[in-house]
Amino acid sequence: MGVYAIVAYKPREGKEDKLIQLIKDHVPILRAEGLVTESASSIAMRSKDGTIIEIFEWKSEDALQQAHSNKAVGKMWIVCRF
């Protein structure tokens, strides 16, 4: 059984399109690195205040920890700092 992640992103003004593209790419990159489950797809939704919520499933707690030292994931997460 995996570990579900529920993430809230609040894009800065003028950066929403970049964030949406990142969310579209996020789980496929994690999946290619073997860190999230194959069966689950991510769910993304936007609230009235512009916050974007993403839900996906890590393969395990260990996979979540591995993500922090994974180069492909690190590149993606650096982009999140906008």
Secondary structure, DSSP 8 states (H G I E B T S, - for coil): --EEEEEEE---TT-HHHHHHHHHHHHHHHHHTT-B-SS---EEEE-TTS-EEEEEEES-HHHHHHHTT-HHHHHHHHHT--
